[in-house]
Amino acid sequence: MGRGFGRGMGPIGYCICLKCGYRVPKQPGVRCLEMRCPRCGAAMVREGSYHHRLYLERLKKNKQ
């Protein structure tokens, strides 16, 4: 049983690189933040996660 900190997004989804936009299917048992982008080497985040939503909000704010 987990400690209740995770979002419980399940094993299906994508890990994305916020630097170059590379997208790869999530691997069960491996956190996206532990993965590195094969294109640019940046840390990846889970699509739809808290960090991904913050990034999208920042992009939207900067465009205005």
C-alpha positions in Angstrom: 0.0 0.0 0.0 1.3 3.5 -0.8 1.7 6.4 1.5 -1.0 8.5 -0.3 1.3 10.9 -1.9 0.9 9.8 -5.5 -1.8 10.9 -7.8 -2.8 7.3 -8.7 -2.7 8.0 -12.5 -2.2 4.3 -13.2 0.3 2.5 -15.5 -1.1 3.8 -18.8 0.0 7.1 -20.2 3.0 9.0 -21.6 6.2 10.5 -20.3 7.1 13.8 -22.0 10.2 16.0 -22.2 9.3 19.6 -21.4 12.5 20.8 -23.1 12.1 19.3 -26.6 8.6 17.7 -26.6 9.7 14.1 -27.0 7.0 11.7 -25.9 7.3 8.0 -24.9 4.8 5.5 -23.4 5.1 5.2 -19.7 6.8 2.0 -18.4 5.0 0.3 -15.4 7.1 0.6 -12.3 9.3 3.4 -13.6 8.6 7.0 -12.6 8.8 9.4 -15.5 10.9 11.8 -13.4 13.5 9.0 -13.2 13.7 8.8 -17.0 15.9 10.9 -19.2 15.0 12.1 -22.6 16.9 10.2 -25.3 17.0 13.3 -27.5 18.3 16.0 -25.2 19.0 14.3 -21.8 16.5 16.4 -19.8 14.3 14.8 -17.1 10.9 13.7 -18.3 7.5 14.3 -16.6 4.2 12.4 -16.6 1.7 13.8 -19.1 -1.2 15.3 -17.2 0.8 15.4 -13.9 1.0 18.3 -11.6 4.4 19.4 -13.0 3.1 19.1 -16.6 0.0 21.2 -15.8 2.2 23.9 -14.2 4.4 23.9 -17.3 1.3 24.3 -19.6 0.0 27.2 -17.4 3.3 28.9 -17.6 3.3 28.6 -21.4 -0.2 30.0 -21.6 0.7 32.9 -19.3 3.9 33.8 -21.3 1.9 33.9 -24.6 -0.4 36.5 -23.2 
